[in-house]
Amino acid sequence: MNTRSTKERVVTEIGHRVLGAVLRDEPWQDLGFGRRPRYGAFFQRFRPKWKVDLEKAALKEMVILLTTAHLAAK
């Protein structure tokens, strides 16, 4: 028996779509990156701080924009 409400299913579906898009290379390439950054926490320490901060900011912006677009489109 599925006890999840329709609202919960919609939110889950939006989350899947947004995170799926962010994990592909194409949105990152649209922003000028060669591909999606794939560095673990250990290797982040050896990379320039400005680059790590830029990638984190781009990730946050993509998640916010894609989520907002899905919610606005219903």
C-alpha positions as CSV (number, residue, x, y, z in Angstrom):
1,M,0.0,0.0,0.0
2,N,1.4,3.3,-1.0
3,T,0.8,6.0,1.6
4,R,2.6,8.8,-0.1
5,S,0.5,11.7,-1.0
6,T,0.4,13.2,-4.5
7,K,2.3,16.3,-3.3
8,E,5.1,14.1,-2.0
9,R,5.3,12.2,-5.3
10,V,5.5,15.5,-7.2
11,V,8.2,16.8,-4.9
12,T,10.2,13.6,-5.3
13,E,9.8,13.7,-9.1
14,I,11.0,17.3,-9.2
15,G,14.0,16.3,-7.1
16,H,14.8,13.4,-9.4
17,R,14.7,15.6,-12.5
18,V,16.7,18.5,-11.0
19,L,19.4,16.3,-9.6
20,G,19.5,14.2,-12.7
21,A,20.0,17.3,-14.8
22,V,22.7,18.7,-12.5
23,L,24.6,15.4,-12.6
24,R,24.9,15.5,-16.4
25,D,27.7,17.2,-18.2
26,E,25.5,19.3,-20.6
27,P,24.3,22.0,-18.1
28,W,27.9,22.5,-16.9
29,Q,29.1,22.8,-20.4
30,D,26.4,25.5,-21.0
31,L,28.0,27.4,-18.2
32,G,31.5,27.2,-19.7
33,F,32.9,24.2,-17.8
34,G,34.5,21.4,-19.7
35,R,32.3,18.9,-17.9
36,R,30.7,18.3,-14.5
37,P,33.3,18.6,-11.7
38,R,33.9,15.2,-10.2
39,Y,36.3,15.7,-7.3
40,G,35.9,14.1,-3.9
41,A,36.3,16.0,-0.6
42,F,39.9,14.7,-0.3
43,F,41.0,16.1,-3.7
44,Q,39.1,19.4,-3.1
45,R,41.9,20.4,-0.7
46,F,44.5,20.4,-3.4
47,R,42.5,22.5,-5.9
48,P,42.4,26.3,-5.9
49,K,39.8,27.6,-3.4
50,W,38.3,30.0,-6.0
51,K,37.6,27.2,-8.4
52,V,36.0,25.0,-5.7
53,D,33.9,28.0,-4.6
54,L,32.8,28.7,-8.2
55,E,31.8,25.1,-8.8
56,K,29.8,25.1,-5.5
57,A,28.1,28.3,-6.4
58,A,27.2,27.1,-9.9
59,L,25.8,23.9,-8.4
60,K,23.6,25.8,-6.0
61,E,22.3,28.2,-8.7
62,M,21.5,25.3,-11.0
63,V,19.5,23.5,-8.4
64,I,17.6,26.6,-7.4
65,L,16.8,27.6,-11.0
66,L,15.8,24.2,-12.1
67,T,13.6,23.6,-9.1
68,T,11.9,27.0,-9.5
69,A,11.3,26.3,-13.2
70,H,9.7,23.0,-12.4
71,L,7.5,24.4,-9.7
72,A,6.5,27.4,-11.9
73,A,5.6,25.0,-14.7
74,K,3.6,22.8,-12.3
